[in-house]
Amino acid sequence: AEPATLAASRALRWGSPSHSASSVVFATDLRPLDLLAEAVPLHSAMGGVRTVQVQGVWGLQLQAAAPRAVSFPASRIFFRCDLFPEEFSIVMTLKCPHLTPKVSGGLLTSLLTSAGKHPMATSAMRSLGLHEVCGSFSLTTDCGLPVDVAADVPFPATLSVGGARFFIGSRKRAKGLFTGLVRQLVLLPGADATPRLCPSRDARLAVLAIPQVLQDLAGRPEDNEVLKYPYETDLKVTLGSQPPCTKVEAGQFWLDVSRKGLYLCVGGKWVSVLAAKEKLDYVEEHQRLPTHSETLGIEVFRIPEVGLFAATANRKATSAIYKWTAGRFVAYQSIRTHQAQSWRHFIIGKQIFLAVANFAPNDRGQEFSVIYKWSARRQKFTPYQRISTHSARDWEAFQVDGEHFLAVANHREGDNHNVDSVIYKWNPQTRLFEANQTIATSGAYDWEFFTVGPYSFLAVANTFNGTSTRVHSHLYIWLVGSFRLFQSFLTFGAADWEVFRIGERLFLAVANSHSYDVEMQAQNDSYVINSVIYELNVTAQTFVKFQDIPTCSALDWEFFSVGEDYFLVVANSFDGSTFLVNSIIYRAMGLGCLSSGLCSEAWARSTGVRILSDSPSLTGSASLPSLLGRFGSSVFP
């Protein structure tokens, strides 16, 4: 007998010989029969079947060369009775690329196209339920209202499936395979399947029975598990901003062409799967930030649930705080300061603080620096505590054994550069900082705190002792409740310490700004001197010289990494004749040493990356008039 076709866009087709009416025994088994699972085995891969994900939903795509390849004998499910049930439902979840009434080939095709009001060409999955009883058909789409459908071809009253086969996706030999995706294809004998499907949380994906091979894809395969069928998913490609990652995009990939990275949407986040090695190719100007006067320092920090901020330390009467808004820093708050040198942001519990180092006295001749506290109610910083300082250059905030400290670098008192710098400790009872320890310093310029295992260290950069810049800067270690001298370094107008780590190795870089002694005549080349990088020798328990780098009155070092590359940038300010000098970014090149003990070219200029300073200094110019040779009682004002 000529076979009939039963399929969504010809997704199911079978053939059978006719039987006489005298042998009719109607099947009444109400168990759902998963036709798709029968045709696509779980434990043995079948050529021509691919698992494909669309908008977070998995389906099967049929790509067999032979249209009749995906099939199974009817006797596998009709093993007690070979007559097709008189009443039945067929449930399908599929994605159809197109469906036109001109394409012949099956009963269900005629029913769908006759409905007219149910277009199936869509980019999303759709669920359909077809119910047949006594020659009448009703069609339900996505758990909507059932629509009665007049069939062009009546369903036979008696249909035997003895010796027949079910074909999935066959559109006959001339038409090939169903070209969409199939997720569910279930036969329910003797009942309407709609009450079992609906209502559903997602009507488009209402489930009666899904093949196990698709259910397994919802979980994560083990590392050694081989997928039973070839695996495909949607791939989003973008040159701009990243696409959303929601439940709809779950399991989809995003190829970021600009960054050369492949990402997978998992749990609402894009997770890197493959990424090109990050590389610093160049830096470019993003924004010019207008300030009231020379800016000697910038502190960038973030306030939780508020945003990103930048505080500038301006030489004249007003410093400013900027807030990151729409991709740029915009003025947010002005604060009166007195030749501010630097800001330091720190947090104690839930309290957010910002301390400014004032270099000059106020109009009344009072010399102090100020700690400001963030007011959540007023959404701005307000004065919290004044601390007496002497030409303060820098604040350093840190913790030791759970207690909070704040160290100030006092540069000079009057004409005397040999003054004590002070370490303050937070008192939880008074909620104020109180003097905890004084340390003798000589023109202190910078503090740097770091830890090595359980040990805490604090380094001070001493600049000038009243007669010479050739002074020792010191490294202190925390022992029995106070900092004690650990190591001394000969420096020349030291303006900054920078600690950094590369793997398990620890380095300490000093920025030397000027070689000067009152007994020697100043030379222009006294500003072109070596700054030094030291490395911690764990065995000897001391820092040893690692590399000398020529600098031009260096005032600051900064370390950063990009991918697997490590960089040091130095802020050069003056070469003895001009302020128009290059500040240079150096890149780590192997970090090896020669057998003689002298280090090889461990740090080399990074190719194509140079910063031209068109102002006296990258980090500030307050100290530069003194560095030019205004010697005597105010070498470093």
N, C-alpha and C positions, 0 to 999 in steps of 0.2 A: 504494500500500500504506500501511497505517496506520503512522506513525512510532513508533519505540521511543525511550525516554528513557534516557540514560546520564549520571548526574550524582551528585555528593555533594549530598544533599538536592535532587536534580534540578539539579545544576550543569552537566550536559552533555546535550544532546538532539540526535538527528539523525533523518532520515527517508530511505527509499530504496524503489525498486520491487524486486520479486523477480526473480531470474534463474534459468534452468534449470540443473540440476546438470551438464549436459554441458559448460557453458562455465566450469566452476570452474577458476581458477588462483590458488593460494594465495600471498599476499604473505609474504615472509620477510625483509624489510628490518629489521635490528635497530637502526636509528638511532632514538633517542628523538624523538618528534614533539611539539613544544611547542604544544598546542592553544590555550593562553591567549595566547601570543605572536602566533599567527596571527589571533586575534580582536581583539586590542588592538594596533593598529599603533604603532610607536615614533615615527615622524617626522611623524605627523599626528594632531592631537587629535581625540578622539571624544566627542561629547556623551553624558552619562549614565554616565561612568566616572570614579571618583574614587580617588586613592591615599590610603590611610588607614593610620596607624601605631597598632599596639596592642602595648604592652609592648615597645617597641623593634623590632618586626617590621612590615615593610611588606606590605600586601595591596591588592587591588582590590575596590572596592565598586561594584556595578552599580545604576545609578539611572535607566536609560533608561525613557522613558514607554512605549515599545513593547517587550514582553517578547522579541520576536524580533530586536531591534536588534543585539545583539552576536553576530555569526555570521560564517561564511565558507564558501565552497563546498568540498565534500569533495575536489574535483579538485585543490585547491591542494597537498594532501599525498599523495593517491592518484593520482598522474599516470602511473604505469606499470601499475597494476592497480586495477580498481574493486571488488575483493572485499575485504571486511573480513577480517583474518587469523583463522585458526582458533584460534591460541593468542595471547594478548596479556596485557598488564598495563596498568593505569591507575593512575597515582600522583597523589595530590592532597594539597595542604597548604591547609587552610582553617579557618575559625572559624565554627561553626554556632551561632546563637542558640537554636535549638530543632530538634528532629527527632522527629516522632511517626509511628508506623506507620499512622495513620489517613489520612494524606495520600497519595493515590495519584499515580502519574504516571511511574514509571520503573523500569527494571530494577535499577539500583544502589541506589535507595532501598529496594526490597524486600530486597535483600541485606543492607544495613546494618541495617535494622530487624529483620530476622529474626535477626541475630547477637545482639541483645539485650544481650550482655555488653560492648558497646562504646558507651557513651553518648557522644554527640558534643556535647551542649550544654555549652559551656565558654567561659570568658573568654579562653582562650589558643588559639594556633594548634595544630593537630594534623595529623600526616601519616598518610595511609592508602595502602596498596598493595593493589590488587585484581588477582589473577592468575586467568585462566581458561584451562583446557585440557580438551578432550574433555568439555565440559559441566559440569565440576566447578569450583567457585570456592573460593578461599582468601583471607582478609582479614587483613592485617597492619596493626596500629595502632602508631605510634611505635616502629618496629623491634622490636616485641614478637614473641611466638610466633605463627605463622600459625594462624588458626582456619578450619576448613572450614565453609562456609556452604551451606545448601540453598536454592536459588533458587526462589521461588514461580513465576517465569516463566523457562522454560529459554531459554538463549541459542540463536539459530538457528544451525544447522550451516553454512548458506551465507547470507551477507548481502552484497548489492551496495550500493555507495554511489554508483553512477553517477547523476549529476544531483541528488545529495542535498546538504544543507548541515549543517554543525555549528552548533548553537546553545549558547552558553555562558550558564548561569544561568537558562535558561527553565524555568518551571514551568507551561507551557501558558498559554493566553490568560486563563483564569479565575483563575489563581493568581499571576500576575505574575512577578517575578524572585526569584532566590535572595537572601535578605536578609542573609546573612553576608558574610565576607570570603574571597576566593580568592587564594592566593599561587602555587600551582603546580597545573597540570593537564596531565599528560603521558601520551601513549600510547606504549607500547613494544611493537611487533609481535614476535610469535614467541618471547618469552622471559619469564621471571619477573624483575621489576625489583628484587626484594628484595635479592639479592646486590650489586647496584650501589648501593643506598642505605645498607645497613647492614653493619657498625656505623657509627654517626655520632656526632660529638661532641655534638650536640644532636638526639636522636631525633625530637623534635617538629617539627624544621625540616630533616629530611633532604632533600637537594636532588638531583634528577635534572636539572631544567632550570627556570630562573626567567626570566620575561620581562625583556628589557633595560630596560624602563621602570621596573621595580622595582629592578634592580641599580644604575641611575644615581642613585637616591635615597640610596644608601649614602654617596656622596661629597657634597661641598659644591658647589652650583651656582656658576657664575661670576656676577659682579655683573650682567651684562647677559643672562643666560640666562633664558628664560621656561619655566616648568614646562609639560610637555606636557599634563598633566592637573591639574585642581584638586587642591589639597594640603590634607590634614587630618591632625591628630594629636591624641593624648589631651591634655586640659588638666586639670591638677590645681589645685584651688582650696583654699586653706587660710587659716584665721584664726589659727592657732597656729604651732607650730614648723615649720621647713621639712622637707619630706619627704626621704627618702633619694635620692641620685643615683648609681645603680649602672648596670650594663650593661642591666638590665631596663628602667630608666627612660630610657635613652639616647635623645635626640631628643624627649623629652616636655617640655611646658611646665608651669610652676608659676606660678600667679597668686597673689601675696601681697597679699591684699586690705587687710591692715592697713597695709602700706607702699606700696600702690598701685604694685606693680612686677610685670613679667612676666619670667620667667627660663626659660632653656633648659638642659636637662641635657646637658652636653658633657664627655666625658673625666672623669667622676666629680665634676664641679663644676657648680653652678648659675651660669650666666653671664647677666648682666643683658641683656635685649633691649629692654625699655621700662621706664622708671622715672620716676615723678613727681618733680618738683623737690623736693629735701629742704628742709625749712623748720623752723626752731626755733619751735615753738608755745609751749612752756612747759617748765619743769623741775620735777621733783617729787622728794620725799625717797625714797631707796631704802633707806638703812641708817643707823642711829646707831651710831657707833663709840666705845665707852667707852675713855677714856685715863686714865692715872694722875694727870695734872695738866693745866694749860693746854698745849695743843699749838701750837707756834710754826711748824711747817712739816711738810709731808707730801711724801714722794718716792715715786712709783709707778713700778715697773719690772718687767721680766720676765726670768726666768732660763730660758734655752732648756731644753726637755725637763723642766722642774721646775714652772713656773707663774708666776702673777702675784702680785706682792708690793706692800705699802705699808709704808713706814717712817715713823713719827711721831716728831718731835723734841719731847719733853716737857720742860717747865720744871724739874720736880723730878728726883729721882735716877735714875729708870728710864724709858728710851724703849722703844718696842715695834716689832716687825715683825709684820705680818699677812700671811696668805696667802689668796688667793681660793679658796674651797672651796664648791661647791654654790651658786654665785650670791651668795656673801657673803664678806666679809673676816672671818677668824677669827684669834685670837691665835696666833702661831707661835714667836716668840722675844723674850725681854726682854734689853736691853743697858743696863748701867749707864752713865749719862752725867751731865754736870754743866751744868745749865741749857742743854741742847741747843737750838740755834737752827735748824739745818737739816741735812738729809742730802743727799749727792750720790752717785748710782750711776754707775759707768763701767766700761768693759771694756778690758783690754789683752791682745791676743791671745785666749787662751782663759780668761784669769783675770778673775774678776768681783769688783769692789770696791765698798765702800760707806763713804764718809767722813762723819763727823759733826763739825759745828762746835760745840765746847763754849765756852760764854761764861764760865763760872766755873771757879775752880781746884778741885782735889780736896781731900780732907780734910787733906792734908799741905801745902796751899798751892801745889801744882804746877799749872801752867797748860799744858794741852796738848789737842790734838784727836787723834782716832784714825781710822786707816784700817783697815777690816775686810775680810777676804777670804772669799769663799764656799768652804766645804769640801764637795766633792762626796761625800766619804766620810762625813762627819758630818752632811751636809745642813743646815748652819747656817753663820752668819758667825762667824769667829774673829778676834781682834785680829792685825793684821799689822804696822802701823808707827805709832808715836807721833810727832807733830810739835808742836814748841813753838809756841803761838799766843797772842795777846793779845785776850781777849774776842772770839773769832771769831764772826762773824755768818754767813758764807757760804763755800762751796767752789764753784769752777767748774772742771770738767774739760774739756779740749779737746786737739786735735791741730794741730800746725803742721809742715808738711813731713815728715809721717810720724812725728814725735816726740810723745810724750805729756806734757802739762803739767797742773798742778793749782795753781790760784790761791786763796789764802785772803784773806778780807776781815777784817783786824784792826781792831776797832772802837776800842779804847783800851788803854792800858797804865797802870793805876792811874787817876789823874785826867787824864792826858794823852791827848787824842783825836787829836793829830797824831803818828801813828805810821806806821811802814812796814808795808805789806802785802807779802806775799811770793808769788812765782811759783816753784813747784817743777817740776823736770824729772825724768822717769823715766830711771833709769840701767839699761840692759838687763844690764850686767855684775853690778852689785850687787843688781839687782832691788829697788831702793829709790828713793824720791823724794828729790832733793837740791835745795837752794836754788839757783836759777838767776838770779833778778833781784828786787830790792826796788824798790817804788814808793811814794813818799810819799803818804799818804792822810789824810783828816780825818774821823774817825768813820765809816770805811768800813762800808757796809751790804750791798752787793751787787756782784757781778761779772757781766758779760754778754759772752759771746764770740760773734762771728759773722764771716762771710766775705762779701766782695764780689768776685766773680771770683777772681783769684789772691791777693787781699789779705786778711790776717787782722786783725781788730780786737778790742779788749778795752776795755769801758766799766766804770768804777767809779762807784758812787753814794756820794758823800760827804755826810754828814748834819750834822756839827757840828764846829766848829773850836775849841771851848772857850768862845767868847763869842757865837757867832751860828750860826744855821742857814742864813744867806745865804752859801753857799759855792759854789765852782765844782766841778762834777763833770767828769771828764775822759774823753776817748776816745783810746785809744792804738792805734797801727798797728805791725805787726811788720815791722821793717826790719833787715837785716844781723844777724840772730841775737838781737834783743831788741825789746821794745816801746818805742815812742817817741811822744811827745805828738802827737796829730793835731788835736784840737779840744777846747775847753772850753765848758761850758754853765753858766750861772747857775742854780742850783737852791736849793730851800728845804727843808732836811731831807730830801734825796732818799733814798728807801728802796728803790727798785727801778728797774731798766731792763728794758724788754721790746722785743726786736727782732722785726719781722714783715714779711712780704712779701705784697703783693697784685698779682698779675701780675708785671710787670717793675719795680714800684716798691718801694722799701725804706723802712721807717719805724722810728723809735726813739722809744719813749714812756717818760717819766720820771714816777714817782709822787712828788709833793711832799707831805711829811707835816706840816710846821709852819713857820711864819714867826716867828722869835724872834731878838731881839738884847738883850743885857744892858743896853744903854743905853736901851732902850725898855720901857715897861710892857707886859706881856703882856695881850692882849685875847682874849676868847673867840673872836672871829671870825678870829684868826690861824691857826686850824686849817682854816678854810674858805678854801682858796686854789686857784689853778689848777695842775693838772698839765698837762704839755705833750707834744704829739706833734710830732716832727721828721721831715722827709723828706729823703732823700739827693738832693742836686742834683748829678747826675753831671758836668754841664758845669762847675759851679763847684767841684766836688770838695769839697763841704762839706755839712753838714746844716743845713737852714733850718727855721724854725718853720712848722708846718703848721696846728696848731689848739690852742687852749687849751680845757681841759675843767675846770669847777669840781668840786673833790673835797673830801672831809672827812677830813683827815689820812690821805691814801691811803698804803697800805703795799705794795700789789702790783698789777701789771697782768698779765693773761693774755689772749692772743690765740687764737682758734680759728675754724674755718669749718664751716658746715653747708651742703652742696651748693654753691651759688654765692653764698651770703651769708657775710659776714665780720663777726666780732664781737670786741669788746674788753670785758672785764669788769674793773672796778676794785674793790679791797677797801678800802672806806671804814671808818674805825675810830672817829672821834670828831669832833664838831662844835663842841666847846668847852663843852658842857653835858651831853651824854649819849653813851653808847656805843651806844644804840639808834638806829642810823642805817642807811639803805639802802645796800647795795652794788649797783651798777647795771651792767647789760649794755648796751653800746652797739653799734649796727649801722651799718656803712658805708653812706652814702647818696650814692653818685655820686662822692665824692672829688674834687669840683671846686673851683676857686678863682675869686673875683670879679676883675674887671679891676683893682681897686685893689690887688690883691695879698693882701688879707685873705681867708682861706679861708671858704667858705660852710659851712653845717651839714653837714660831711662825716661826722661821727659823731653819730648821734642815739640817744636811748634806744630800746631795742628794745621794741616794743609788748607789754605784758603780761608782761614778764619782769623781775622785781625780786627781789632776795634781801635779806631782813631779817636783820641780824646781831644775835643776842641775846647775843653775847659781845663783849669789847672789840675784837676784830679777827678777820677771816676767816683771816688767815695767822698770827696770833700776838698775844699781849698783853704780851710781855716789855718792849717799849719804851714801852708806853703810860703807865705811871706817870710817866715822865720827860716825856712829851709833855703831861701835865696841868699841868706847871709846877713840878716839883721841881727848880728851877734851881740853879745854883752849880757846884760842882766835879763834880757827877754829874748833869748834865742828861740824858744818855742813858746809863743805868747799863749 
